[in-house]
Amino acid sequence: MMYRLRFMCGASALATLALLSGCAGGARPAATAAAPTAEAAPAPQGANPQVLLLGEVHDNRQGHRLRYELLRQRVEAGWRPAIVMEQFDRENQDVLDQAQKGCLDAQCVIQLVHGPRWDWQLYYPVIQLALTYHLPLVAGNLSRADASRVVRDGIQATFDPQSIRDYRLDQAIPADLRAAQQHEIEVGHCGMLPAMMVDGMVNAQLARDLWMAKIIRDQRPRDVVLIAGNGHVRKDIGVARWLNLIEPILTVRAEGYVEPGDHAGRYDQTYALSTQERPDPCAKFRKK
């Protein structure tokens, strides 16, 4: 059966529940600098790595179009990676597998597996690309329930003992990593997040990056593309930070699709986007 319904979600990436749901590429307080636009997709940069981390600002349509075009070129040239998506919760992998077996188009997959917090039409082209070329779609995110467990019980809460040892979660998180994640969360909440909530939300963000890294490695020996927010694909504090704590070492390339701001050292490649028009993301916090 082919579904033609449209599912839209407009939840802000800055709301607390949205962060628990995995928004590391949402709207930020406005920057003053202008970004050059990318009207036509350039050729992809570099050879296909074992792991290609592709970021996004979740609601930036220009970035979604450009990222899809660059990925499409790689796939049409013969690359056949698995596609891990932040937009699917890992608990829903069985449903996602069934959807890939039975659906003829991306709208059918969205109908069967969609969650309430994403603008699914932005992801339609990537899902359709996976169906057309028989690329496995893999769920990469924590559910709200698991994120809440991490907030309550700590970063180890959703991991098995072997993973805790592999990723050194029985040791303190490196201070630079925790401090950087805390800064991003505080900035993302316009400096208005209650102090008592910060540590738990940092743990949830770290756990989400860890799960994405673990799921990516589980696809070996197949190459992998990760579709996720820009915060998750950062080399310095995101998924790439965790990927190669375990051998064998994988070749990893991180690409950020970014609105104006300072992004030095965060990605192997950046694609500059115009700022998406949106309401002031800090307004909701000022009302509280």
Beta strands, then each sheet from edge to edge (+ up, - down):
strand 1: 51-54
strand 2: 82-89
strand 3: 137-141
strand 4: 224-227
strand 5: 252-258
strand 6: 269-272
sheet 1: 3+ 2+ 4+ 1+ 5+ 6+
end
